[in-house]
Amino acid sequence: MNGSTWQSDVLLAQQSFEQNRIDEAEAIATKLVAEHPKCAEAFQIIGLVQSRRHQVGAAIATLEHALRIRCDLIPAHSYLGLLYQSRGEPERAIQVFERGLLLDPANHHLRFNRALALLKLGRFDQGWIEYEWRWSAAAVPRPEIPLPRWDGSPLEGRSILIHSEQGFGDTLQFMRFLPRVQQMGATVWMAVQKPLTRLLCDIDGVDHWMPVDQPAPIAFDLYSPLLSLPALLQLDHPEQFRVPTPYLHPEPKRVEAWRGRIESLPGLRIGIGWQGSPTFNGDVWRSIPLSAFSALANLDDVTLVSLQKHDGLNQIDQREHQIPLVCFDDLDQDGAFLDTLAVIQHLDLVVTSDTALAHLAGAAGVPVWCLVSTACDWRWMTKSNDTVWYDSMRLFRQQKLGQWEPVIAEVVDALPRSGIRR
């Protein structure tokens, strides 16, 4: 090969991929492999493009081929491991990540991706520590707080700021650990996303509240990110995550205000949510097309109530004849989830994709069936249909990536045997 020519083409293809011009990157790399069949870097780029397009099988084959030609391609190891993760093969993913780490032990993407696989397998003693690589991997923005970060040492007589760091669902899930921090003798300040402040204001374990996304005076000694608490509290066994539910309570007046509107609905009342935020990197796998719910919607004596907000609402008009839904346009107009939390008190069941709605229902202690992909988040682990996170939750697991109709069929089949009755 003419070194200067093919290397410059590889660099150009890499730049195109990094700038999200993936068609251009693919065209350059495809031309390269046609001219230079042993150009591992070009195969790597094609595999990365296929991964970006969610062509999982093709991407795995291409990246494995690239690594057979040249085994020290770090991006290939990282993406290949993530692809195995998406197919529900975390053990195999760890093997790939660790081969990459032998070559580049401090690679932050490999370390963080391995952390997710370790957590999914329940290897929490290793996983929580490795999860701290989320900051270096830029998976989560690092806040600028000019105070010492808590290292798990005694807190008696000290004040600490715990701040939210990811999505609404993460906040709702990990708030369960705040009472343990308070029980260590600390005064607990909690900084959360401003839309959640009213929803969470009565939750246990917090002395003072502040918005996470606004400047505020520093009146505390230490700080900690919310999702670092399990590591700091040395919670290495899943049973240590379990707390009594509900730990999230609706406003009583709001519950009464919704009572008549919900209880007048006929049949089994099932609230559904299908779409997460499309800005989330894995949303293509976790969100469910509304059309997939048709088998549930067509059951006799069932009324589906939409609990969907914002993203995904456009699917309602597209499917209004196939998926009859009760929709409330005034839901949550004065605060995130305030009405939703009240509404689900009157429903018989919530069926939802893996979004904040699942965590809201679980934290409220209402029956919730969460439908999870083979590429599901680490917190749902791998095999069980129940979860230590929420006693009222049942998991329905996808068997093949991208196929939701069999999952809905399982839900339909389970309903008569569930004991859930009007």
SULKAJO-V95212 format. One record per residue. RES is the residue in one letter. PHI is phi in whole degrees, -180 to 180 (NA if undefined). PSI is psi in degrees with one decimal (NA if undefined). Layout:
BEGIN
RES_PHI_PSI ; RES_PHI_PSI
END
This chain:
BEGIN
M_NA_144.9 ; N_-77_105.7 ; G_-55_-50.3 ; S_-65_-35.3 ; T_-72_-52.6 ; W_-69_-33.6 ; Q_-68_-37.4 ; S_-68_-34.6 ; D_-69_-39.4 ; V_-61_-45.7 ; L_-60_-41.0 ; L_-65_-41.5 ; A_-65_-39.4 ; Q_-63_-43.3 ; Q_-63_-41.1 ; S_-63_-42.5 ; F_-64_-45.2 ; E_-64_-26.1 ; Q_-94_12.8 ; N_64_23.7 ; R_-96_71.2 ; I_-74_-30.1 ; D_-63_-41.6 ; E_-66_-42.9 ; A_-61_-43.0 ; E_-65_-41.5 ; A_-63_-42.3 ; I_-65_-45.4 ; A_-67_-37.4 ; T_-65_-41.7 ; K_-63_-38.3 ; L_-63_-46.2 ; V_-70_-26.5 ; A_-67_-37.0 ; E_-87_-30.0 ; H_-135_83.6 ; P_-62_-12.7 ; K_-103_15.7 ; C_-83_91.7 ; A_-62_-36.5 ; E_-63_-35.8 ; A_-69_-41.8 ; F_-63_-36.6 ; Q_-60_-45.4 ; I_-63_-42.2 ; I_-61_-42.0 ; G_-63_-38.5 ; L_-66_-39.5 ; V_-63_-45.6 ; Q_-61_-38.5 ; S_-64_-45.0 ; R_-60_-31.4 ; R_-87_4.2 ; H_66_28.6 ; Q_-91_78.2 ; V_-63_-52.0 ; G_-61_-45.3 ; A_-65_-40.0 ; A_-66_-40.7 ; I_-61_-47.1 ; A_-62_-41.1 ; T_-69_-43.5 ; L_-69_-36.4 ; E_-64_-37.8 ; H_-64_-43.1 ; A_-59_-41.2 ; L_-73_-25.2 ; R_-69_-32.0 ; I_-76_-43.7 ; R_-145_113.9 ; C_-86_-2.3 ; D_-105_25.8 ; L_-85_102.4 ; I_-65_-46.5 ; P_-58_-36.0 ; A_-62_-42.4 ; H_-62_-43.7 ; S_-65_-49.2 ; Y_-68_-39.0 ; L_-63_-42.4 ; G_-62_-41.3 ; L_-65_-35.9 ; L_-65_-41.4 ; Y_-64_-37.4 ; Q_-58_-45.6 ; S_-65_-25.6 ; R_-88_6.2 ; G_78_32.6 ; E_-123_67.3 ; P_-65_-32.7 ; E_-62_-45.0 ; R_-66_-36.8 ; A_-60_-43.8 ; I_-62_-40.7 ; Q_-58_-42.6 ; V_-68_-46.5 ; F_-59_-41.2 ; E_-73_-29.8 ; R_-64_-39.7 ; G_-66_-38.3 ; L_-70_-25.1 ; L_-63_-29.7 ; L_-88_-32.1 ; D_-144_79.1 ; P_-61_-24.2 ; A_-102_12.8 ; N_-66_116.8 ; H_-69_-33.7 ; H_-68_-44.0 ; L_-63_-40.4 ; R_-65_-44.7 ; F_-67_-43.5 ; N_-63_-38.1 ; R_-65_-36.6 ; A_-58_-44.3 ; L_-63_-38.8 ; A_-69_-40.3 ; L_-62_-43.9 ; L_-64_-40.6 ; K_-63_-31.8 ; L_-85_-0.4 ; G_80_16.1 ; R_-90_66.7 ; F_-70_-29.8 ; D_-60_-34.1 ; Q_-90_-40.0 ; G_-64_-41.6 ; W_-63_-40.7 ; I_-66_-46.2 ; E_-64_-26.8 ; Y_-64_-19.8 ; E_-66_-14.8 ; W_-69_-4.9 ; R_-60_-28.7 ; W_-72_-49.4 ; S_-66_-31.5 ; A_-79_-0.8 ; A_60_25.4 ; A_-73_-23.9 ; V_-137_134.2 ; P_-64_134.1 ; R_-87_123.5 ; P_-75_154.0 ; E_-99_101.6 ; I_-126_113.9 ; P_-82_51.9 ; L_-143_163.0 ; P_-64_142.4 ; R_-87_135.4 ; W_-62_138.4 ; D_-112_13.0 ; G_93_0.8 ; S_-74_169.5 ; P_-54_146.0 ; L_-117_1.9 ; E_-53_123.9 ; G_77_7.8 ; R_-112_162.4 ; S_-116_143.8 ; I_-139_138.5 ; L_-96_124.8 ; I_-106_127.7 ; H_-119_141.4 ; S_-67_159.0 ; E_-145_-14.4 ; Q_-131_-132.1 ; G_-85_174.1 ; F_-59_-41.2 ; G_-62_-40.5 ; D_-61_-41.4 ; T_-64_-48.3 ; L_-61_-36.1 ; Q_-74_-44.6 ; F_-90_-4.9 ; M_-60_-20.6 ; R_-59_-21.8 ; F_-89_-8.6 ; L_-64_-40.3 ; P_-58_-30.9 ; R_-68_-35.9 ; V_-68_-44.5 ; Q_-62_-36.9 ; Q_-67_-14.6 ; M_-81_2.7 ; G_97_11.5 ; A_-92_151.7 ; T_-88_121.3 ; V_-104_119.9 ; W_-99_136.8 ; M_-123_125.0 ; A_-108_115.3 ; V_-123_168.2 ; Q_-57_132.1 ; K_-52_-40.3 ; P_-62_-20.4 ; L_-91_-8.1 ; T_-57_-47.4 ; R_-69_-37.7 ; L_-61_-38.2 ; L_-99_-0.1 ; C_-62_-22.4 ; D_-104_10.0 ; I_-72_149.0 ; D_-72_152.6 ; G_95_6.2 ; V_-127_131.5 ; D_-96_-35.0 ; H_-142_147.3 ; W_-117_151.0 ; M_-155_152.7 ; P_-75_139.4 ; V_-76_-21.1 ; D_-106_21.5 ; Q_-136_147.6 ; P_-63_145.9 ; A_-153_154.0 ; P_-63_145.9 ; I_-88_113.3 ; A_-129_34.1 ; F_-143_165.9 ; D_-94_-34.8 ; L_-138_171.2 ; Y_-144_163.2 ; S_-154_141.5 ; P_-67_145.9 ; L_-60_-42.7 ; L_-81_2.3 ; S_-90_-7.6 ; L_-61_-41.4 ; P_-58_-39.5 ; A_-66_-44.1 ; L_-66_-33.6 ; L_-88_1.1 ; Q_57_50.5 ; L_-97_96.5 ; D_-107_-6.8 ; H_-118_136.2 ; P_-53_-35.6 ; E_-63_-20.7 ; Q_-73_-12.6 ; F_-85_-17.1 ; R_-73_133.3 ; V_-135_158.0 ; P_-63_140.9 ; T_-122_150.1 ; P_-81_146.0 ; Y_-115_4.8 ; L_-126_124.9 ; H_-123_138.6 ; P_-78_164.1 ; E_-73_123.8 ; P_-55_-41.5 ; K_-65_-34.1 ; R_-71_-37.2 ; V_-59_-45.3 ; E_-67_-36.0 ; A_-64_-30.1 ; W_-93_-11.9 ; R_-55_-53.0 ; G_-64_-38.7 ; R_-67_-35.0 ; I_-87_-43.9 ; E_-72_-13.5 ; S_-80_-10.9 ; L_-73_140.6 ; P_-80_157.1 ; G_71_-164.6 ; L_-73_124.3 ; R_-96_112.4 ; I_-120_119.3 ; G_-85_139.0 ; I_-129_149.9 ; G_-139_141.7 ; W_-131_-21.0 ; Q_-123_129.2 ; G_-94_-175.1 ; S_-69_125.6 ; P_-69_-10.1 ; T_-79_-14.9 ; F_-72_134.7 ; N_-59_-34.7 ; G_-100_16.8 ; D_-65_-29.6 ; V_-59_-27.1 ; W_-96_-30.8 ; R_-86_-31.4 ; S_-77_151.8 ; I_-121_131.3 ; P_-60_136.6 ; L_-56_-32.7 ; S_-59_-26.5 ; A_-66_-18.6 ; F_-84_5.0 ; S_-60_-39.0 ; A_-64_-34.1 ; L_-74_-40.6 ; A_-66_-27.7 ; N_-88_1.8 ; L_-69_141.9 ; D_-67_145.7 ; D_62_33.8 ; V_-128_133.1 ; T_-117_123.2 ; L_-92_132.3 ; V_-114_124.1 ; S_-75_124.7 ; L_-110_11.6 ; Q_-75_140.3 ; K_-126_142.5 ; H_60_-108.8 ; D_-60_135.1 ; G_97_-12.5 ; L_-67_-26.0 ; N_-62_-23.5 ; Q_-72_-19.9 ; I_-64_-48.9 ; D_-63_-35.6 ; Q_-69_-24.6 ; R_-122_20.0 ; E_-63_-27.3 ; H_-84_-28.2 ; Q_-88_-33.9 ; I_-123_86.5 ; P_-66_126.8 ; L_-132_143.2 ; V_-91_124.2 ; C_-122_141.8 ; F_-118_110.4 ; D_-70_-19.1 ; D_-96_13.7 ; L_-69_125.0 ; D_62_34.6 ; Q_-72_-25.1 ; D_-111_14.4 ; G_164_145.9 ; A_-61_122.8 ; F_68_4.5 ; L_-64_-46.6 ; D_-75_-38.1 ; T_-58_-42.1 ; L_-63_-35.7 ; A_-74_-41.4 ; V_-62_-43.3 ; I_-69_-13.5 ; Q_-67_-24.2 ; H_-102_-5.2 ; L_-86_157.4 ; D_-84_-25.4 ; L_-165_149.0 ; V_-116_130.2 ; V_-121_122.2 ; T_-151_155.8 ; S_-73_177.0 ; D_-80_82.1 ; T_-134_-173.9 ; A_-60_-27.8 ; L_-59_-39.0 ; A_-61_-43.0 ; H_-70_-37.2 ; L_-61_-49.0 ; A_-66_-40.3 ; G_-64_-44.0 ; A_-67_-25.5 ; A_-85_-7.6 ; G_75_20.2 ; V_-95_154.7 ; P_-60_126.3 ; V_-142_132.3 ; W_-110_117.4 ; C_-104_125.3 ; L_-98_118.8 ; V_-121_144.4 ; S_-78_164.0 ; T_-61_-24.8 ; A_-93_26.2 ; C_-64_160.7 ; D_-63_156.0 ; W_-55_-33.0 ; R_-66_-20.0 ; W_-91_-2.1 ; M_56_-142.0 ; T_-125_-35.1 ; K_-127_-39.3 ; S_-68_151.2 ; N_-95_-2.6 ; D_-115_176.9 ; T_-149_140.7 ; V_-69_-15.4 ; W_-71_-37.3 ; Y_-144_120.3 ; D_-67_-26.7 ; S_-91_5.5 ; M_-103_140.8 ; R_-122_137.1 ; L_-100_136.4 ; F_-116_118.0 ; R_-102_132.9 ; Q_-67_139.8 ; Q_-97_-26.5 ; K_-135_130.2 ; L_-52_127.5 ; G_88_-7.2 ; Q_-103_107.2 ; W_-101_-25.0 ; E_-57_-42.5 ; P_-63_-29.3 ; V_-70_-44.6 ; I_-63_-37.9 ; A_-61_-37.9 ; E_-66_-38.3 ; V_-62_-47.1 ; V_-60_-42.3 ; D_-68_-32.8 ; A_-79_-24.4 ; L_-56_-48.9 ; P_-63_-25.7 ; R_-96_-0.9 ; S_-79_-20.2 ; G_82_-0.2 ; I_-80_116.1 ; R_-132_157.1 ; R_-69_NA
END
